[in-house]
Amino acid sequence: MIALNILDYSPIDEGGTAREALLQTTELAKLAEQLGYKRFWVSEHHKVMSVAGSTPEMLMMHLAASTSSIRIGSGGVMLPHYSAYKVAENFRMLEALYPNRIDLGVGRSRSYLKVNQALNGNKRIPYDQQIEDLQQYLTDANELIATPVTETAPEMWVLGTGTGSAELAAANGTAYSYAHFARPFASSVDVVETYRKRFQPSKLLEQPKVIIAVFAVVAETAEQAEDIAKAFDLWLLFVESDMPPPYYPSIETAKARGFSAGEQEKAMKNRKRMIIGDAETVKAEIERIAGLYDADEVMIIPNVSGVENRMKGIKLLAEAFGLTAK
């Protein structure tokens, strides 16, 4: 049976606060562990005022302390912003405290210009060099040792949507997470196949390993899922606008507001990035997509309005897949 994981953005629900969102993420992680999910990852977003997840390492420390067995990870650390050496030390610290439970997912998605300048100044280290450096720090292959030295290593995952990231993961012998929710195209299967064909074993990983990440909107009925999805449609439109509100819109707000013709067109395009429906419908589509990629695991992104809906959705999906509660 394919392993299921969760990636949470810590959305700030309409009328809520960032603190509440982070505490809700904690409860979601605890529930995911109880339900039998394998991994729980958190994101890095900057200047996206409707989500609280900006520093995954800090949140991971809290989540690892709040759980006991589920793997905790980053989905992901945006490496161009930082020093590979410091990232290695951060994750070795996490691994030292929570051995065999830490995942280091790294990506390179650019943020707003002012955010980029504030985070990395004029640093211009090529991304491929950073990935290689990070892998070496985690395996003690660099003369400069990243401390603390640990008996085990975090799992390293390169996140991406294209051939470039797949080739980097393959060349450095890391696992690969493909963002199907960002680029759900037929050609995407070729990207993952490139990773597998070119994979070079390393001290971190002997065989290629693939996660496929998907947006999933799950409810007890298709009608309920559609209502939740409309709020998701609106959130995506907000995020892509010039002045997005600092919250995730409620289902009631989405219904009351409606969509213009242009917005409706954009929303329908975004629907190609989502899996929507009752648990059995979503399960079948997840299995279909996982089969296309021959994925080892699937990362569910339950980025929907209302913590109750997020918790209910992952519970329904766990039941549909027959996950073993812990």
N, C-alpha and C positions, 0 to 999 in steps of 0.2 A: 504493500500500500504506500502511495506517495505521501511524504511528510508534508504537513502544513505549518506555515509560519504566519506571524503577524508583523506588519510594519505600521506604526502609529505616528501620526503627525502632531498629536496633542492639540486638536482643534479647539478653539475657544468658542463655545456655543453662544448664540445670541442671548444677551443678558448675563453671561458668565464672565469670569476673570481668568487670567493666565494661571494663577495659583490653582484654581479649581480645575482647569484643563490638565495640569500636570498631576494633580491628585487623581483625576479620572484615568489618566494613562497608567498610573500605578495600579489602580483597581483592575484595569483591563489586563495588565500583565499578570496579576495574580489569578484572574479568571482563566486566561489563556493557559497558564501552567496547570491549573486544576483540570481543564478540559483535555489536555494532552497535546497541545501545540508544541512544536519542537523549539522554535526560536521566537523571540520577541525583539524586534528592532525599532529604533527611534530615529527620527530624521534630523537634518540640519537645514533650516530655512532662515533666511535673514530678510528683514524688512517686509515680511509677510505677516501683517499684524493680526491676522485671524488664526494663526497657529502659534503655540508657545514653544515648539521644539527648535531651539537655536543652537544648543550646545550638547550634542548627544553624549559625549563622554561624561559630563556632569550628571545627566539624567540616568545614564546607564549605571553609575555608581549607586544611585538611590534605588533603582529597580532591582539590581542584583542583590542588594541588602534586603529588599522587601519580598524576595522570592527565594526558592531553594534549589531548584533543579533545571528550570527552563534556561536555554541559552539566551544571553542578552547581547544585543549588537547594535551597530550603527548602520543606518541605511540612508545616507552614509556620511562619513567625514569628507568634506570637500577639500581634498588634499592641496590644490594650488594655493589655498589661502594660508597654508601653514608650513612649518618645518617638519619634514619627514622624521627627523630625529625626535622631536618633541611628541609627535603622534605615536611613535613607537614606544616612548617612555610612558605616555599616558595609558596605552593599552597593555603594556607589560605590568604596570601597577594594578590595573583591573584584573589581569590574569593571575597575578600573585595573590590577590585577595580572594578571587573566585575562580580557581583553576578548572580548566576544561568547560568553562561556561561562557567564554567571551568571544564574540565575533567582531572583527574589524572590517567593515565594509567601507570602501573608499570610492569617491567619484570626483568629477571635475566640473560639474555644472556651475556656470558663472552666475553671479548675482548682479544686483544693481551696481553701477559704476562706483558710486560713493561707498557702497559696502565693500567692494573689491579693494578700493584704495585704503579704507580704514583697516581692513584685515591684513593685507599683505604689502601695503606701501608700493615700492618699486621692485619687489622680488620678481625675478624672471628665470626661475629654474624650470626646465622642460618637464612636462608631466611624466613622460616615460622615464626620465631620470629619477624623479621622485618615487615612482612605483618601485623601480629597481632598488633604490636606497632603502625604502621602507621594508621591502622583503629581506634585504641583507641585515638590517637592524634586528628584525624579528628572528633571524636564524644565526646571529652572531657571525655573519660572513664579512662584516666590515671591521676594520681594526679599531674603530671607535665603537665601544660597546654601549648599548642602550640599557639603562638600569631602571628597575631592579632586574637582575638576571633570574629567570624563572625556569623551572623544570619542564613546564609545558608552555605552549605558545598559543596566542589567539588564532582562530581561523581567520585567514585573510581572504576577502572577497573583493574583486574589482567589479564595480557597478557600471553599467553602460547600456547604450542603445545602438552601437554601430561596430563595424569591423575593427576600428582602431582599438577600442577598449577590449574587444575579444582577443585580439592579437597580443595586447599587453598582458592580459591575464594568462594566456597560454605560454608566452615566453618566460614569465616569471613563476610559473607553476603555482598559481593561486586559483581558488574557486572563482566562478563567474556568475553574476546575477544580472539577468537581462530584464530591462524595464519594458515589458510588453504593454503596460498601461500608457506608456509614452509613445511607443511606435508599434502598434498592433498590425504590422504589415506582413504579407506573405513572404517577402524577402528576409524577414527577421530570422526565419529558420536557418537561412544560410549563414547568418552572423554567428549563431550558436554552433553550427556545424564547423565553421572556421576555427572557433575556440577548441573544439574537441580534436580536430585534425592536427592542429599545431601545438597542442599541449606538451609541455616539457616537465617531467616530474621534478619535484624540488623537495627540500627538507620539510616544507609545509604540507605538501600534498602529492601523493603518488599517482592518483588517477584523476581525470577531470571531473568536476562536480558543478552542476548547473541548478540555479534557482530561477524560476520565471515569476515576475511580480505582476499582479493584476489588481485593478480596482474592483471591489465586489460590494454590491448592494443587496443584502439578504434580509428577507422578512418572512413572516408566516404565510403571507399570500402575495401573489403577483401584484395585486392592487396596492397593497401596503408598500411593497418595494418600489413601485412607480412613484408614489407620493414622496418617499424618501429620496428617490433619484432626482426628482424635480428640484429639491433643495440643493443637491449635489451639482446639478446643472447650473444653478444660480451662483453657487460658490465659485465654480470654475470661471464663469463669466466675470464675477467680481475680481478674482485674482488677476485676470487678464486685462482689467480696466485701468484707467489712469488714477482713480481715487477709490480703491476698494475699502469697504468698511472694516473696522477692526474686530470682526466676529464672523462666525459661520452662520449663515441665515437659517432660521427655523423652517420647518415644513409649512407652518401657517404663513410666514412671510412670503415664501415662494409662491404659495397659492394665491395670496392676496395681490401680489405685485404683478404676476404674469410676465410675458416675454414679448418683446417687439418681434417683427418679422425677421430682422437681422439677427437678433439674439437667438431666436428659435433655430435659425439655420446653423449658427455656431454650436448650439446645444446638441443638435442632431449629429454634428461631426464629432463632438466630444463623446457621444454615446458609444461610438465605436471603441472607445477606450475602457468601457465598463462592462461588467457582467451583472445583470439585474434580474431578480426574480425570487421565487421561493427557494428553499434550500436544495431541493432535488434538481431544479432547473439550473441553479448556479453550480452545483456539484458536477452535473453532466458537462457543462461548458468548461469548467476547470479541467476536468479529465480530458476533454477533447484538446484543449490548448496544450496541456502538459504532454499529451501524446504526440502532438505535432513537433514539439521541441525535444522529445525524449527527456524531459526534465526529471531531475532527481527529487526536487522539492518545489513547492509553490508558495510564494509570499502573498498573503492576502492583505490588501490595504483597505480597511473598513472605514474610510474617511467620510463618514456620513453625519448628518445633523442629529444631535442628541445622544448623550452617553448611554441611555437606555437602549437606543437602537443599535449602537455599536456593540454593546454587550450581548444583546439578544441575537444579533446577526452572527457573531462568532460562535455562540452556543448552538444555534440552529445548524450551522455548517459542520461543527464538530460532531453533532448527532448524525447528520447525513453521511459523513465519512466514517462513522464508527470509531472515532478517536477514543483512546482509553483514558478515562479520567484518572487523575493522580490524587 
